[in-house]
Amino acid sequence: MARVELRGVTKRFEDVVAVDRVTLTVEHGELFTLLGPSGCGKTTALRVIAGFELPDEGRVLFDGEDVTFRKPYERGCAMVFQNYALWPHMTVFENVAYGLKLRKLPASEVGRRVREVLELVGLEGLENRYPLQLSGGQQQRVALARALVVEPRVLLMDEPLSNLDAKLRLRMREELRRLQKRLGITTVYVTHDQEEAMSISDRIAVMNRGRVLQVGTPLEVYSRPANLFVATFIGRSSVLRGRVRGGRDGLVEVETRGGLRLRGVPASPLREGEEAVAVLRPEDVSLEPAPGANVVEGVVEMSMFLGSYRQLRVSANGERVVAYVSPDLAVGEGSQVRLYVRPEEVLVYPAAGWEEEEFA
């Protein structure tokens, strides 16, 4: 395994800046995820690490050694592609063994390593099948086995679960996490699925428009978003635009355009009269009264039973607030409700940039 560093990496495709001065570090044995919407530059950054793309600026280092202009096969990386990229005319055994045969290893060594890795990913007994005879999950495991069998220093994974159905995707991400920790391979993982990133990652880099906006553990990124984009991209949220109406000691009141007042919320960079955006997480909005909580009264527009919780969408003075409540509560559409939000659970950001595409 290796420590991977990107230092000021920029990659352009004509007039498009796909990766914009990205600097980050992936530690030894870490499962590090590049997360962002489609077109944000995460796959390009992964391809720069792999050596498939050369940066226009900046450097790529493995364990402090500059590998920026080294060929992909000289870096000790292995990549799992989104479409698996399996040879359809080769059996499972031949697909997995392909990289070892290119390295001209003895047949006995090839056979031993292929059998070991197939057992590791749970494909023993399927050596003689062809990719078209396998399910999507099995094909994904073959692609993973082919990457692991060469014993890479760095494992790169480009949205490897996006082609699987929802139930299988949940199971496979658990297996990926288990395997990665068992083997201790430094892994860089690309996805646009926030829940997937949160569930498997040691740390996450949130990207947009080629830039890294925040790097942190899943808990840090979710509970302390660095800016408005991260706050609205990670998880579900209600977004209320308004204006600061005074406060002290770093606590302010935000009056929304619909007339809702959120008092005592922490927003130290903002001052009286400035436009602001308040972000509310649905799980922080409750039907149960709490001391010092802000009150939001409104009418239920939508009530959806989602198994472990019920999702309410409440219209309050023209504002829409989403809340997750107990699934047993019989709250129907058209009901009058009173919601409670503790001040410390409200995230407040400057409104500048809200109208831009990245926040739309």
Summary of the structure (lengths in Angstrom):
residues: 360
radius of gyration: 24.3
end to end distance: 39.6
largest distance: 75.3
contacts: 1146
relative contact order: 0.11
helix: 28%
strand: 36%
